[in-house]
Amino acid sequence: MKILGIERERRAEVVVLNGFSADADQSDLLDFAARCHARGPLSKIALVHGGPRPQRILSEKLEHRGLPRPLIPAPMDTLDL
């Protein structure tokens, strides 16, 4: 799979959610994460869109629902999945 134009080995399930944002669709994102978790345990969640405040708030709400603490990578960070 290509990420930023570079071919990478995919070692995780990648889901692209077009049309969601941490600001406007927070309840939909929480419901989506809960439905994914109900299908099988989520090992990691990464929040890669939105500003720091909305990411922090969404992260706290996901944790409150019993989901793994989301990773919030900085630009150019590498995620060890």
C-alpha positions in Angstrom: 0.0 0.0 0.0 1.2 3.5 -0.7 1.5 6.1 2.1 2.4 9.6 1.0 3.6 8.1 -2.3 5.9 5.5 -0.7 5.1 1.8 -1.0 4.8 0.3 2.5 4.1 -3.2 3.8 0.6 -3.3 5.4 0.7 -4.9 8.8 -2.6 -3.7 10.1 -6.2 -3.3 9.0 -6.6 0.2 7.6 -10.0 1.8 7.5 -10.5 5.1 5.8 -13.5 7.1 7.0 -14.2 9.8 4.5 -16.7 12.4 5.8 -16.0 12.1 9.5 -14.2 14.6 11.7 -13.3 14.7 15.4 -15.2 17.9 15.8 -18.5 17.5 14.0 -19.0 13.7 14.0 -17.7 12.8 17.4 -20.7 10.7 18.4 -20.6 8.8 15.1 -16.9 8.1 15.6 -17.5 6.8 19.1 -20.3 4.6 17.9 -18.2 3.3 15.0 -15.3 2.4 17.3 -17.7 0.7 19.7 -19.1 -1.4 16.8 -15.6 -2.4 15.7 -14.7 -3.3 19.2 -17.8 -5.5 19.5 -16.6 -7.5 16.5 -13.2 -8.2 18.2 -10.8 -6.4 20.5 -9.1 -3.4 19.1 -5.4 -3.4 19.9 -4.6 0.2 18.9 -6.4 3.3 17.7 -4.6 6.2 16.1 -6.1 9.7 15.8 -4.5 11.3 12.8 -6.9 14.1 11.9 -8.2 17.1 13.7 -6.6 19.6 16.1 -5.0 18.8 19.4 -8.0 19.7 21.6 -10.6 17.7 19.6 -8.2 14.8 19.5 -7.7 14.9 23.2 -11.4 15.1 23.9 -12.2 12.2 21.5 -9.3 10.2 23.1 -10.7 10.7 26.6 -14.2 9.6 25.4 -12.9 6.5 23.7 -11.0 5.5 26.9 -14.1 6.2 28.9 -16.0 3.6 26.7 -13.3 1.0 27.6 -11.4 1.2 24.3 -7.6 1.3 24.1 -6.0 4.7 24.8 -5.6 6.2 21.3 -2.2 7.2 19.9 -2.0 10.8 18.8 1.1 10.9 16.6 2.9 14.1 15.8 3.8 14.9 12.1 6.5 12.5 10.8 6.1 10.2 13.8 6.3 6.5 13.0 3.7 4.2 14.6 4.8 0.8 15.7 1.7 -1.3 14.9 
